[in-house]
């Protein structure tokens, strides 16, 4: 993630190194070695306690780099951990506080029971009849793409059923079942931790994963971040909210790959400008 930028762009390198050092001071984990070192362990990278700080670091540094190039957002939308990046860039909290929140979030989620996540090519309404006890919708990504999550054996059973009916589904490379009841303990503990911080209103408008609407002044507090960790990611509704401004909106993905742009490109069959 971002190795080409790290090697060729001094500004990006300075920004991500700054984040790496803050995480190392908080947890003794050398994210640079984990991500770019010769001895980096791919299996370790996908573990929640490391994956979330790494995603935050890359996304934060890339956002700062684009702003440095005078490519500035009129609005921001994240996907789970990405919303903490957006909040930091928008001045909701300092980088130092954001790092502490992300580290604690990852550690608490890592301590929860293991599970699986499954991407399913159905709308939320069409997916609901397939759900059984112990399986929840973890994110609504597009008009015809959702993610379900739960205990491993339940997700494996559902995957077999969906495949028998020729419904597209793909298991995700995650260590846990995020945004489900398996995160309840982490959510409760995270609220107590997140309550200790001061939050300002966003200087750049942010669309909320929790509600799919614009964040209001005073809405962000410890309880918000606790629910944000636990409840489904309302990405598709947030995109619909943003597109009410017309089809001139241009989306730029801030992070590794093009996953979010794929969600947006497939959103309701509309023609959308993406970079």
N, C-alpha and C positions, 0 to 999 in steps of 0.2 A: 504494500500500500504506500504509494507516494515515493518510492525509492528514486525514480528518475528525477522528480522534483527536488528531493533531498540532495542529490548529487550535483544538480545543475543550477539550482536557484538559492542563492545565499539567504534571501529574506525568508523563504519557506523553511530553510534549515534552521535559522535562528529561532523562528517561532515554535517549531515542533520540538527543538532541543530544550526550549524554555519549559514547555509542558512536560517533557520527559523528566526534567530535573525536579519539577514540583511533585510529580507522582513518586519519584524515587525517594524524595525527602519524606513523603507521607507513608510509604509502604516498603521501602528498601528494594523495590522491584525495578530493574534496569530495562525499561521498555525499548530502549534503543537496541540493546543486544537481542532482545526477544523478537523484534521486528526486522532489523537490518543486519544483525550479527551473523557470522558464519555458522554459529552453533544454534541459531534460532530453531525452535521446536514447533512444527506446525500443529501438533496435537495440543500443545500448551496454549497456543494463540487463540484457539476457539473456546477455551475455558472462560467462563463469564468474568471472573475476577481480572483477567488480562484483556479479553476482547473489548470490554466496554471502555477502559482507559485508552486502548490503542485506537479505537474508532473515534473517541473524543479528540485525541491528540491530532490525528490526521485531518479530521473535519475542521477543527479550530484553526490549524495552521493554514489549511487551504482557503478557508474563508478570509483570514487576515491577509493572505497573499493576494487574493483577488481584489480586496478592498485597497491594498497597496497599489494595485494596478488601476485604481479608480473605477473598478467594477463593483458598484455598491447596490445592495438590495433595497427595494422599496418595501418588501415584506419577506418573511421567512416562515418556512414550515419544516419541521423535523420529523423523524420517525423514531419514536422511543428515545434512545440515548441522544439522537440528533436534536431533540428539542432542548436539551440542556446546553448543547453547543449554541443553538439559536439564542437562548436566554442569556448566555454569557456574552455573545457578540452584541446583543441588544442592550447590554448594560444592566440586566436584571440583577446579576451578582458579579463579583470580581472573578478573575481567572483563578485566583488562589482558592476562593470558596467553591467554585465550580469543580475544581480538581478534587477537593475533599468530598464533595457530594457524590461525584462519579465513583471515586474509590470506595466509599462506604456502600453505595448502591450495588456495585459489582460484588463486593465481599458478602453482603447480606444475601444477595440472590444466589451466589455460589453455594452458600450454606443450606439452601433449600433443597428439597427432594428433587432428584433427577426426573427428567421427562423428555418428551419429544414434541417437535412442532412440524406441522404438515401444511404445505401450501396447496390450496384446492381451487380449481378453476370453476368456481360457482359464485353467484352473487350471495350476499348475506341471506336474503329471503329463501333462495333455493337450497342453501346449505343447512339451514335450521332443522329441517326434518331428519337430517342424517346424524344429528348430535345425540349422544347418549350420556348417561351419568359419567362424570369425571372427564368430560371433554368440553372445552370452551372455545369460543371464537376469540383468538388472541389479537387479531388485527383485520381491519377491513381496508384492503390495499387499493382496490380498484372496483369498478362497477361489476366485474365478473371474476374477482380474485380475492380470496380471503386466506387467512392462516388459522388453523385450529391447533390446540395444544392440550396436553394432559399427560397422564402416566403412560409410560412407554408401551405397555402391552395393549392399552386401550387404543392408542394411536395406530399401532401396527394392525390391529383388527379393523379399524376404520379404513386404513389405507387399502387393505385387501378387498373390502366391500366396494369401495369406490372404483378400484381398478376392475373389478368384476363387471361394473356397469359402465366401463370405458370413460370414466370421469377423470380428467387430468389431475394428478396430485404428485407432489414432490416433497420428500422429507428434507428438512432444512438442517444445515450443519450447526446445531446449537447444542449446548450441554444441558439446558434446562427448558422447562415449559413456561416461558415468560408470559406475563399478563393473564394468569389463570389463578385459581384458588391455591395452587401450589406455592404461590408467592405471598400468601396472606401474612405469614410470619415476618417475612422481609418487609412488607409494606408497613406493618405496625411499628417495627423497630426503626424503619427509615423515617417515619413521621417524627418520632422523638428526636432523631438526629437532625433532620432538616429544619425543625422548629427553631434551632439555635441560631440560624443565619438571618441576615437582613436582606430583604428583596426590594428592589426598586421597580417601578413600572417600566415596561419596555420602551426604549427610545425608537426602535424600529418595530412596526407591527408584527405580531407572531400569531399564527394559527395554532390552536391547541389540539394536541393528540387526544386529549381527554374528552373534549366536547365537540370537536370538529368546527368550532366557531373561533372568532377572534378573541384573544385574551383581553380581558377588561382590566382597568386600573384596580390594583389592590387584590386581584384574584390569586396571585401566586403567593403561597405560603407553604409551610411544611405539610399540611394536609393535602394540598394540591399535588406535591411531588410524590406523596405516598400513594394517592389514587392513580397518578400517572404511571407508577411502577406496576400497579395491580390490574387496572382496567384495560379493556381492548384499545388498541391504537386506532383512532378514527381518522385514518389518513385520507381515504376516499371522500368522506363528507367534507373534510377541510379543503381538499382540492376543488370540490364543487363550490364551496363558499368563495374561494379565490377567483374562480372563473366567472363569477357574477359580474366582475369588472370588465368582462369582454374577452375576445380572443386575441388581444394584442399582448397579453401577458407572456413573458419569456421566462422559462424555467432553466436554471443552471444547477446541476447536481454538485453538491459539496460533499465529497467522500469517494471511497473506492468503488469502481465499477459504474454501472448505469441502471441499477435496480429500480431506484425511485423514478427515473425518467421512463422506464418501461411501464410502471404503474400509471403514470400520468398520460403517456402516449395512448394507452388502452382505455383511458377513462371515458366512458359513455360515448365512444366513437367520435369524439369531437377532434377537430384539427387543432393541435396545440403546438406552440413554438417551444422547442427544447434545444438545449446545447449540452 
